[in-house]
Amino acid sequence: MTLLGHKDAGIVATEVIMTRQLHGGSFLIVEGEDDHKFWSPRVAPGQCELVIGNGKPNVEGAIARLDMSRFRGALGVVDDDFDGLKGRSRPSPNLIATDTHDLECTLIRSPALERVLAELGTSAKIREMEERQGHSIRDSLLERGLEFGRLRWVAQRRGWEIPFEKLGPERFLKRETWLVLRNELHDAAVETGAVPSIGDLRAALETLPVADPWLVCQGHDLVSILRIGLMRMLGSLKPSKGVDDIAAMLRSAFDDQELHGGHFGAAIRGWEQANTPYLVL
């Protein structure tokens, strides 16, 4: 069940409380539509009701309100974003987060990537790219994604409000070579006016600590990089196939056994044991 239109944390919490009159099982509050599409075929039928929170702050805020009212049976799931790198812990035992930057990173880290490559890619091109790069396509995605992820991370650390919707891989990844135009990307970031100077940007990037690339890279960037690669260097994907189409294929290709045997499965089982009789999976 979802309410149409604008939501804030209070509306999300109220939606859960009102739905309790019709549903005696658990509630899984997710950030957005894509998360709903991922979880909908995977939660326990009849046991778990999905609620879209319209953003991470709303999910966390709704859980905080439900905790205050001692409501039982509601679990929120959010993207880690940069929380793990900041050392920020979850504010409630009724919240779990991805163990990568976001859900799309989790999908690309899994064998779902190989399944999508088999469906959309050209095996000879993929093999040639892996031989040339000396590592897997997954590692190549991370290598390119870090150029954007590190810029996002440094902006978050410095409080630079860079308009990343204008600085994505679609603009700064060459389709002909599948290489990031790093200097052009950095120059464009400075030209937005959000960064004091190119010197400040380079110095800030150099001071970033070494970190798990799966926590640094943003999933949407990785899917966009994958799409651009599939258009020429990894396959012959038609331009009409968009990022949302690739993301949908990754969600569908993610095996339920990987969910149950991985981070999400362990976290949800732990929550279920602490919140008997409520079930999510």
N, C-alpha and C positions, 0 to 999 in steps of 0.2 A: 504494500500500500504506500502511495506517495501523495502528497498534496501538490497541486500545480501552483506555479508562480513563485514569488520570493519566499525564502525561508530564512529564519535565523535559528539560533540554538534553542530558544524557547519554543518555537513552533515545532521543531523536530522532536523535542522531548514531549510536548503535548500530543503530537501524533502517536508516539509510542504508547503513552498512557491511555489515550482514547481507544487505540486498537486493542489494548489488553482486554476490553470488554468482549471482544470477538475471538481473540486468540490467546490461548493459555500457555503457549510455548515460548521459545526464545525470540529475541529480536537481534538482527545484525544490522547495525547502522554503518553505511558505507559513504564514501565521499561523493561519488557522482554516477552518471549513467553508465560509463564504461565499467566501473567497479560492479555495478548492479548486473550488467551483462555477464561478467566473469563469475560472480557468485550465484546467480539465479539457478543455473542447472546443477550446482554443486552442494547447496545446502540441503539438509534433511527435509524431504517433502512433508508438509503438514506440521513439522516440528519447529521450523524457523521462518520468521517473517522478515523480509528485507525492507529497509527504510533508507531512502536516499537523503543524505544530510546536506547536499549542495555545498561541499567544501570541508576541508579539514577542521577549521575553527568551529564550524557548526557541529561536527561530529564530537569533538572534544568537549565543547560547551554543553551539548545535549547530555552526554554521559555524566558530566559534572552535576547537572541539574537532577538527573535521575538518581545519581548516587546520594545527593542531599535529601531526596524524598524517600530514600531506602527502597527504591524500585528494584526488583530482582528479575534477572533474565535478559538484560540488555547488554550487548557487547558491541563496541565500536572498533572498526578496523580502518587504519589510516596509512598513508604513505609516510615513510621515515623522513623524506626530503633531506634536510641537512641536520636533523636532530641528533643522529648518532655521532656525527662529526663534532657537534657542539657539546656532546656529553649530556644532552637533555633526556631525562628519563620520562617515561609515560606518567601522566598525572593521576592515573586511576588503574586499578587492577582489571577494570572492565574495558580497557583499551589495549589493542595490540597493533603493532606496526609491521610493515614489510621489513625484512632484513637486508633489503637493497634500497636504493633511493626511492623507488616507487614500484607499482605493480608491473608496469611494462618492462622494467629492468629484470624483475623476477621471471617474467615470461621469456625474455631473451637469454637469460642465464640458463634456462632449462632446455631439454631436448626439443621443445616446441620450435626453436629456431631452426634446427636441422630439418624438421618436418616442413616448415614453410619454405626453406631453401630448396628442398626436393620438389616442392610443388611449383614454385615460381622461378627458380633459378635454372641456369644451364650448367650441368655437371662439369663440362670441360672448362668453362670460364671460372667456375668456383675452384676447381683443382689448380688451374693456372695461377689464380690469385693467391691461393694458399702457398703454392710453391715459391712464388715471387716474394711474398711477404715473410715467409718462413714461420708462419703460425696460422691458426684457424681464423675463419671468418668472424667468429665471436670476438677473438682478440683484436682483430682489425676494427671491428665496431667500437670496442672500448678505446682503442688508441685514438680514433677520430672523435669519439664522443667526449673524451677527456679535454679536448681543446675547447669545447663549449662548456662542459661541466666545471672545469677549473675557473673559467671566467664567471660562471654563475656563482660559484662558491666564494670567489674573492669579492664579488659584488655584495653578496650577503654579509660577509665579514666586515666589509668597509662601509656598508650602508649606501652603496652606490645604486641608485635607482635606474639601472640600465633597462631600456625597453627591449627585452630579449625577443619579443614577437617580431622584431625587425632584424634580428641578428641570428637567424636560424641556419641550419645546414642547407636549406633550399637556396640560400643566397651565397654561402661561403664554402660550399663543397662542390668541386668541379666534377661534373658528370663524366667528362671524358677521361679523367684520371682517378677519380674517387679520392682526391686529396683535398685536405682542408687548406683554404687560403688564410693562413694564420695572421700574417701581417695586415691583410685587408680587414680581417675580423677585428683585430685590436684597434686599428685606425678608426673603424666605424664605431666601435664602442666609445672611443674618446670623442668622436664627432657628435655623439648624442648630447654631449654636455654633462653627462652624469659622472664622468671620470676626469679628474683635474688635468692630467697630461699622460702622454704615452709613457713617459719615464715613471710616473707614479704607478701606472698599470703594470708595467714590466717588473718593477720592484715588488709590488704586491704579489704578483704571480710567483716570483722567485722565493718568497717567504712562506708560501703555502706548505704545510707539512705533508709528508708522504701519507697517503691514505688509500683505503680499499677503493679501487675504481668503481665498484658496483654501488658504493655510497656517494660517489662524486658525480657520475654520469646521470643525466636525466633521461628517463625512458623515452619520452617523446622525441628527444634528439636522436636517440639510437634507432628508433623506428624510422625516422626521416632519413637517417644515414643509410639504413638498410634499403629503403625504397630507392634512393638515388643510385646505390650500387646495383640493384636489380635491374635498373633501366638500361645499363650498358655493360659495366665491368663484371657483373655476376649473372646477367641474364638479358632478357629482351622485354622487360615489363613495359606495358603500355602506359603512357602518361595519365590516362584516365583512372588508373589504379592509384588511389590516394593513400595517405598515411593511415586514415581511419580503416581502410580496407585491410591493410597489412596488420594493424593492431587487432582487428577482429579475427583474422586468421590465426594469429598467435594465441589469442584467448581460446579459440576452438581447438588448437593443436596441443594445448596444455593438458597432460594426462592427469586424471583424478588421483592416480597412485602417487604422482609427484606431489600433489597437494597434501595427501594424507601422510606421506613419508617425510615431508620437509618441514620447514620452519612454521608455516601456517598450521599444519596439522598438529604439531607438538604444542603450539601456543593455544590452539582452540581446545585440544584435549585437556590441557591443564586448566583452562577456564571452565570447561564442562565438569571436571571433577570437583572444582571448588564451588560450583553452582548447580549441583544436583537439584532437580531432575532435568534441567534445561539442556537441550541438545542443539548444536548448530550443524554438525556434519553427520 
